[in-house]
Amino acid sequence: MAIPPDIDQEEIDAVVKVLKSKKLTALSGRQIKKFEKQFAKYCGTKYAIAVNSGTAAIHVALAALEVGPGDEVIVPPYTFVASATPVLHNNAIPIFADIDKKTYCLDPEDVKKRISDKTVGIIPVHLFGHPAEMDSILEIAEKHNLFVLEDSCQAHGAEYKGKKVGSLGNAGCFSFFESKNMMTGEGGIITTNDDELLEQARLIRWHGEPAQYRYKRLGYNYRMTEIQAALGLVQLKKLDKFNEIRIKNADYLNEKLEPIEGIQIPYVAPEVKHVFHVYAPLLKADKIGISNDEFMKRLQEIIPFIRPIYPDPLYTESIFVEKNAYKYKCPFSCPYYDKELDYSKISLPVVEEICERIIGLPTMPGITGKLLDEVIKNIRKIIKEIKK
Ligand SMILES: Cc1ncc(COP(=O)(O)O)c(C=O)c1O
């Protein structure tokens, strides 16, 4: 059981209107263009390019930035896999840098250590809705001539020093999967101020086809539908309200969980607006005497909609350890990549500690006060039982 997205008559009417118009794609309709314009305006960027998932957004943005064989891109190991797999989709190599202990986002100091002569870019992830430390990341990028692609898939409306995420780097990528801060069922979008990136991204999402039956470069069908865009237009209007509810839920959880010995409430950097896609406190294992896995299992037995959060650093997954991308171990084994990379030898201390201690709690607008109280009550109960 999952908490459903917040949908009311306005979304239903918008979708029905598109269906009745019989204009379902970008070929005939106007919703996608309108959604792109409004999303760009919301983020404070010149452009937005709608696609059909957050993964497609990152794939397209990297391709538009001409990432390819032999290139390394620095990514965090604590995130959803699709922050890293689009690097492989472009035949390039994800290089993992450690995360910050407080924000769970990329640690700029560790990013510096991962830069090589093959590095072409950095993908900071604004994890759980908390923006990454962008000033330092942008400074490193400028010094080494790297692009910065903000994975904002969990952070619609989040702000860093008063600017919306997705407007700080060369491009921002968002997901509109149904659990996100705003959603279109499935869907994604790229934000950018760069005219060349706009042109390439538009081509890549549409078969590389600048004019009908003319094919300029390798592309895909990553187009959004008019139904998704109509849903997105309604959800975008409600995004600030949705985020306010998430922040209020996080405040409530803070108030009730902070006094519990053994729980460390999530950090919010003073320069950011955190939009709490996930509320993620830490367990102080020494005070509780139970692993976060065990803790979450017990909580889930009582409250089934509670979901465990990323259990291990991405570099421990078979896709990386066994190099299960393309045939012949490409792109890791590639004439353009002359390094021997062994992910099984990677050990990053902060992410490994966080994976053992973090728990993820829901904040979505559909969650009622009663359900939050149920979560809090059972967290207290589990801790009390263990301590007996
Ligand atoms: C951080 C992050 N990156 C990328 C993605 C991929 O987005 P999608 O599921 O829309 O392909 C997600 C979505 O789950 C995500 O949370």
The ligand as a Tripos MOL2 file, in Angstrom:
@<TRIPOS>MOLECULE
LIG
   16    16     1     0     0
SMALL
NO_CHARGES

@<TRIPOS>ATOM
      1 C1         17.0750   11.1680   -7.5140 C.3       1 LIG1
      2 C2         16.3310   10.5720   -8.6750 C.ar      1 LIG1
      3 N1         16.9060   10.5860   -9.8950 N.ar      1 LIG1
      4 C3         16.2830   10.0890  -10.9710 C.ar      1 LIG1
      5 C4         15.0230    9.5320  -10.8830 C.ar      1 LIG1
      6 C5         14.3810    8.9610  -12.0980 C.3       1 LIG1
      7 O1         13.1100    9.4830  -12.3670 O.3       1 LIG1
      8 P1         11.9930    8.5820  -13.0860 P.3       1 LIG1
      9 O2         11.5480    7.5520  -12.1170 O.co2     1 LIG1
     10 O3         10.9080    9.5660  -13.4180 O.co2     1 LIG1
     11 O4         12.6160    8.0060  -14.2960 O.co2     1 LIG1
     12 C6         14.3790    9.5140   -9.6420 C.ar      1 LIG1
     13 C7         13.0200    8.9810   -9.5170 C.2       1 LIG1
     14 O5         12.6710    8.0980   -8.8550 O.2       1 LIG1
     15 C8         15.0500   10.0260   -8.5040 C.ar      1 LIG1
     16 O6         14.4930    9.9880   -7.3030 O.3       1 LIG1
@<TRIPOS>BOND
     1     1     2 1
     2     2     3 ar
     3     2    15 ar
     4     3     4 ar
     5     4     5 ar
     6     5     6 1
     7     5    12 ar
     8     6     7 1
     9     7     8 1
    10     8     9 2
    11     8    10 1
    12     8    11 1
    13    12    13 1
    14    12    15 ar
    15    13    14 2
    16    15    16 1
@<TRIPOS>SUBSTRUCTURE
     1 LIG1         1 GROUP 0 **** ****
